Amino acid sequence: MNKKLLFDLFSLYGYTDKEDDVIYFVKNYLDKIGVSYNEDVYGNIYGMNYPNKPILSAHMDAVGDEIDRNLAKFVEIVNTKDGEHLIGHGNIGGDDKCGIYIILEYLTNVSKEINFILSIGEEQSRNKGIPYVISTIKDNDVFKSAPYCLVLDRKGANDIVCSLNEYGSVYFENQLLEIGKNYGYDINKGIYSDANIIRYFMNCANISVGYYNAHSRYEYVSLDNLQNAFNYVCDIIKNITEPVEKIEWKKNAFKKHLKWRKYSDKVPNCFYNLFKKLYF
């Protein structure tokens, strides 16, 4: 496990609309390892360079505020009866730095020949996040050729969120399940993720990446579970190479979704205040 990358990433904090530190870090890291990418006007980062290759997706914002940003530098790794845990003195933003970590680690040590999306604004359903990215790249030939997308944004250690959320077909889910048995993964139902948008264009699934108690001061990351998720993702990409059956572009559904989403940008503080009441 690349603990230096973990500490560098987790010592930063980017809550919704204040993702600049994380965006800057990700861009510098990609430049350092020689990975080409695009950045849009809102700070979303994506690389669509390899036809017929899958897409890995994570988001760069977290639920939090300036207090969480100031506490981020105090993260540490502790030994517990359940293995090594990454902890902090507040909400450490494992949702979704764990997903970012897996993507950067894959690009560094496995292969640069993978497509990826690192979005902003997921935690408050911002239209300038994944909806804007997809609106920009939906006609891109590389994007259209991608056989599937793995969204790396699910809590815990064992979940494949796919057909039960209408993210992908049962056939695709069964492929993931067959590989996932070796890593302790099983089918489950989840709540909102960037997969809610990507599903309109291809099969996708949201995969557990090892964080727990998300959005709260008790959040932590199991390094064993994070490494297991990384290994699982590598195995999926290695073994599912042919396109699964194509999902027809649901143009009207996507437009309807965007029309509804435009109102969500007007009430982000309501969602955040609800999180504060639930978790604090």
Backbone torsions as a table, in degrees:
resi	resn	phi	psi	omega
1	MET	NA	136.0	-178.5
2	ASN	-83.9	86.2	-175.2
3	LYS	-70.6	-27.2	176.3
4	LYS	-64.3	-45.6	176.9
5	LEU	-61.2	-41.7	178.0
6	LEU	-57.4	-50.7	-178.4
7	PHE	-65.4	-41.4	179.3
8	ASP	-61.0	-41.5	-177.6
9	LEU	-74.0	-44.7	-175.5
10	PHE	-77.6	-12.8	175.7
11	SER	-80.8	-3.7	176.2
12	LEU	-103.4	162.4	176.7
13	TYR	-145.0	128.5	177.2
14	GLY	-130.2	94.0	175.5
15	TYR	-83.6	167.0	-170.6
16	THR	-54.9	130.2	-176.8
17	ASP	76.8	-1.3	177.5
18	LYS	-131.8	46.2	-176.0
19	GLU	-87.0	6.3	-168.6
20	ASP	-54.5	-42.7	-177.5
21	ASP	-63.1	-41.6	-179.9
22	VAL	-70.2	-42.2	178.4
23	ILE	-59.1	-46.2	-180.0
24	TYR	-61.4	-43.1	179.4
25	PHE	-63.0	-47.5	-177.4
26	VAL	-61.5	-43.8	-179.9
27	LYS	-62.8	-45.3	178.8
28	ASN	-62.1	-39.6	-179.7
29	TYR	-65.4	-45.4	179.2
30	LEU	-62.9	-39.8	176.5
31	ASP	-61.3	-42.3	-176.5
32	LYS	-64.7	-37.4	-178.1
33	ILE	-93.2	3.4	174.0
34	GLY	76.1	37.3	178.4
35	VAL	-106.3	125.0	179.9
36	SER	-81.2	148.5	-176.0
37	TYR	-156.8	168.4	172.2
38	ASN	-116.9	146.0	172.0
39	GLU	-123.8	128.8	179.7
40	ASP	-90.5	-176.1	-173.6
41	VAL	-66.3	-19.7	-179.0
42	TYR	-97.0	-8.2	179.7
43	GLY	102.9	-0.3	172.4
44	ASN	-63.1	140.0	-178.6
45	ILE	-119.7	131.1	179.3
46	TYR	-150.0	150.8	175.6
47	GLY	-127.6	115.0	178.1
48	MET	-121.9	80.7	-172.0
49	ASN	-122.1	-7.4	-170.9
50	TYR	-129.0	100.9	179.7
51	PRO	-58.3	144.0	175.9
52	ASN	66.6	13.5	175.7
53	LYS	-103.1	149.6	179.0
54	PRO	-65.5	172.4	176.5
55	ILE	-116.8	134.8	170.2
56	LEU	-105.5	136.8	-174.5
57	SER	-133.8	138.3	173.4
58	ALA	-150.6	167.9	178.2
59	HIS	-118.3	150.7	-172.1
60	MET	-97.8	-6.9	178.6
61	ASP	-97.3	164.4	177.9
62	ALA	-137.7	163.4	170.4
63	VAL	-77.4	124.0	-178.2
64	GLY	170.1	-167.1	-178.7
65	ASP	-155.4	-165.8	-177.1
66	GLU	-65.0	-30.3	177.7
67	ILE	-62.6	-46.5	178.5
68	ASP	-63.0	-37.8	178.7
69	ARG	-61.7	-42.9	-177.6
70	ASN	-70.7	-27.0	-179.0
71	LEU	-87.3	-11.4	-172.3
72	ALA	-59.8	-32.0	-176.0
73	LYS	-71.1	-5.4	-177.2
74	PHE	-99.2	19.9	178.1
75	VAL	-68.4	151.2	179.0
76	GLU	-153.4	162.1	176.6
77	ILE	-104.9	128.5	179.5
78	VAL	-123.3	151.4	175.7
79	ASN	-90.5	130.7	177.5
80	THR	-128.7	173.7	178.3
81	LYS	-65.0	-17.0	178.8
82	ASP	-101.9	15.6	-179.9
83	GLY	103.5	-169.6	-178.6
84	GLU	-77.9	133.4	177.3
85	HIS	-121.8	138.1	170.8
86	LEU	-91.5	120.6	-176.7
87	ILE	-130.1	172.3	176.5
88	GLY	-151.3	-164.5	-179.0
89	HIS	-109.1	29.3	179.8
90	GLY	176.3	-160.1	177.5
91	ASN	-71.8	109.8	-172.2
92	ILE	-87.4	-6.0	175.5
93	GLY	77.5	29.3	174.9
94	GLY	-58.5	-27.6	171.0
95	ASP	-92.9	88.1	22.1
96	ASP	-138.7	42.0	175.6
97	LYS	-64.9	-25.1	176.2
98	CYS	-61.8	-42.0	177.5
99	GLY	-65.5	-41.6	177.5
100	ILE	-61.1	-44.7	-179.6
101	TYR	-56.9	-46.7	-178.1
102	ILE	-61.3	-42.6	-180.0
103	ILE	-64.5	-47.3	-179.0
104	LEU	-66.0	-38.1	179.2
105	GLU	-67.7	-38.5	177.1
106	TYR	-62.6	-46.5	-179.8
107	LEU	-63.9	-31.1	-177.5
108	THR	-79.3	-46.4	-167.0
109	ASN	-116.1	-6.9	179.6
110	VAL	-113.9	-64.2	-178.9
111	SER	-163.7	142.0	173.0
112	LYS	-85.0	-7.9	-176.5
113	GLU	-88.8	67.2	176.7
114	ILE	-145.6	146.7	177.0
115	ASN	-92.7	150.6	-175.1
116	PHE	-151.4	155.8	173.5
117	ILE	-134.7	128.0	173.3
118	LEU	-121.3	105.7	-170.2
119	SER	-98.8	165.7	173.2
120	ILE	-111.7	165.8	168.0
121	GLY	69.8	14.8	-176.6
122	GLU	-67.1	-38.6	-173.0
123	GLU	-66.0	-23.1	177.5
124	GLN	-120.5	24.8	172.7
125	SER	52.6	46.3	-178.6
126	ARG	-72.3	133.7	175.4
127	ASN	-65.7	-23.6	-179.6
128	LYS	-83.5	4.2	175.2
129	GLY	-92.8	-122.9	-174.6
130	ILE	-60.2	-35.0	177.0
131	PRO	-61.1	-37.5	179.4
132	TYR	-68.9	-42.4	178.6
133	VAL	-58.3	-50.2	-176.3
134	ILE	-66.0	-37.5	176.4
135	SER	-60.9	-32.6	-178.7
136	THR	-75.6	-38.9	-170.3
137	ILE	-108.5	2.6	-173.3
138	LYS	-62.1	-23.4	178.6
139	ASP	-99.7	2.7	177.7
140	ASN	-68.4	132.6	-176.3
141	ASP	-62.2	-36.3	179.6
142	VAL	-67.2	-44.8	178.3
143	PHE	-59.8	-44.4	-178.0
144	LYS	-67.7	-24.4	-179.4
145	SER	-87.3	-9.9	-176.9
146	ALA	-62.4	129.9	-177.5
147	PRO	-72.4	-28.8	-179.6
148	TYR	-170.0	170.8	176.7
149	CYS	-130.4	135.6	171.8
150	LEU	-104.9	115.7	175.5
151	VAL	-90.7	123.6	-172.9
152	LEU	-105.0	77.0	-168.8
153	ASP	-152.9	27.6	-177.9
154	ARG	-108.4	138.8	178.3
155	LYS	-65.0	165.7	172.1
156	GLY	75.1	-156.8	-170.7
157	ALA	-127.6	-7.6	-163.5
158	ASN	-132.3	5.1	-168.4
159	ASP	-98.4	136.0	165.9
160	ILE	-113.5	106.5	179.7
161	VAL	-97.9	109.4	-172.7
162	CYS	-142.2	-97.5	-171.2
163	SER	-65.4	-31.8	-179.1
164	LEU	-65.9	-22.2	174.9
165	ASN	-103.3	8.4	-176.7
166	GLU	58.2	37.4	175.8
167	TYR	-87.1	-31.0	-177.4
168	GLY	-157.1	174.0	-176.9
169	SER	-77.5	162.1	176.4
170	VAL	-64.3	-35.5	178.4
171	TYR	-60.9	-47.6	178.1
172	PHE	-62.4	-43.6	179.3
173	GLU	-59.4	-41.6	179.3
174	ASN	-64.9	-34.7	175.0
175	GLN	-63.1	-44.6	178.6
176	LEU	-64.6	-39.5	-178.9
177	LEU	-66.3	-40.9	-179.2
178	GLU	-61.2	-43.5	176.7
179	ILE	-71.5	-39.0	-174.8
180	GLY	-66.5	-21.3	178.7
181	LYS	-58.7	-31.5	179.7
182	ASN	-73.5	-12.4	-176.6
183	TYR	-120.3	6.9	178.0
184	GLY	82.2	19.3	-178.2
185	TYR	-92.6	150.0	177.9
186	ASP	-148.6	170.0	-176.9
187	ILE	-76.4	140.7	176.3
188	ASN	-151.6	171.1	176.3
189	LYS	-106.7	143.7	-178.1
190	GLY	-128.4	-170.9	175.9
191	ILE	-112.6	-157.3	-169.6
192	TYR	-64.1	143.0	170.0
193	SER	-154.6	176.8	176.8
194	ASP	-62.3	-17.2	175.6
195	ALA	-61.4	-24.4	178.1
196	ASN	-60.1	-26.0	177.9
197	ILE	-94.4	-46.7	-174.6
198	ILE	-62.7	-29.0	-176.9
199	ARG	-60.4	-20.3	179.5
200	TYR	-70.4	-11.2	-172.7
201	PHE	-122.3	-20.2	-178.7
202	MET	-165.1	166.6	171.4
203	ASN	-63.6	136.9	175.0
204	CYS	-150.2	167.1	178.1
205	ALA	-149.3	148.9	175.0
206	ASN	-101.6	124.9	-170.5
207	ILE	-112.5	136.7	175.3
208	SER	-60.4	137.9	-176.4
209	VAL	-127.9	10.6	167.8
210	GLY	99.9	10.0	175.8
211	TYR	-100.4	154.5	-175.9
212	TYR	-136.4	154.7	178.7
213	ASN	55.2	44.9	-176.4
214	ALA	-56.8	148.4	175.7
215	HIS	72.8	6.5	-175.3
216	SER	-123.2	167.2	178.1
217	ARG	-69.5	-9.5	-179.4
218	TYR	-101.3	12.2	-179.2
219	GLU	-64.5	143.4	173.8
220	TYR	-150.7	165.5	178.6
221	VAL	-121.6	128.9	172.7
222	SER	-84.9	116.0	-178.8
223	LEU	-66.7	-33.0	176.5
224	ASP	-63.4	-43.8	-179.8
225	ASN	-68.9	-36.8	177.5
226	LEU	-63.9	-44.4	178.6
227	GLN	-65.6	-38.4	177.5
228	ASN	-62.4	-41.0	178.0
229	ALA	-63.9	-41.6	177.5
230	PHE	-59.6	-46.5	179.9
231	ASN	-62.8	-38.8	179.0
232	TYR	-63.8	-45.8	179.2
233	VAL	-60.2	-44.1	178.2
234	CYS	-59.3	-40.8	-178.7
235	ASP	-68.1	-39.1	177.3
236	ILE	-60.0	-50.7	-177.5
237	ILE	-62.6	-36.3	179.7
238	LYS	-68.4	-37.0	-170.6
239	ASN	-101.7	-24.4	176.2
240	ILE	-104.4	90.8	-174.2
241	THR	-108.2	-26.4	-180.0
242	GLU	-89.2	147.7	178.1
243	PRO	-59.7	131.3	169.3
244	VAL	-76.7	172.5	-175.4
245	GLU	-55.9	136.1	-174.1
246	LYS	-70.3	142.6	172.4
247	ILE	-92.6	123.0	178.9
248	GLU	-64.4	136.8	-178.7
249	TRP	-63.2	118.8	-179.0
250	LYS	-90.0	75.6	-172.5
251	LYS	-56.2	-48.6	-177.5
252	ASN	-66.6	-37.8	178.8
253	ALA	-64.5	-40.8	179.2
254	PHE	-64.5	-44.2	179.5
255	LYS	-64.1	-40.0	178.3
256	LYS	-63.6	-40.7	179.1
257	HIS	-62.2	-44.8	179.4
258	LEU	-63.6	-36.9	179.4
259	LYS	-63.3	-42.1	177.0
260	TRP	-67.6	-40.4	-174.3
261	ARG	-65.4	-24.0	-176.8
262	LYS	-63.0	-24.1	178.6
263	TYR	-80.5	-22.1	-176.2
264	SER	-68.4	-27.5	179.4
265	ASP	-67.2	-17.0	-176.6
266	LYS	-86.2	-12.2	-174.8
267	VAL	-129.2	36.5	-176.6
268	PRO	-64.4	-35.2	-177.1
269	ASN	-66.2	-28.6	176.5
270	CYS	-63.6	-44.6	179.1
271	PHE	-64.2	-43.9	-177.0
272	TYR	-66.2	-41.4	178.6
273	ASN	-63.6	-33.7	176.3
274	LEU	-65.3	-43.0	176.9
275	PHE	-58.5	-43.0	-178.4
276	LYS	-61.3	-40.9	-179.3
277	LYS	-69.3	-37.3	-177.7
278	LEU	-71.0	-39.0	-169.3
279	TYR	-105.8	-17.0	-176.6
280	PHE	-117.3	NA	NA
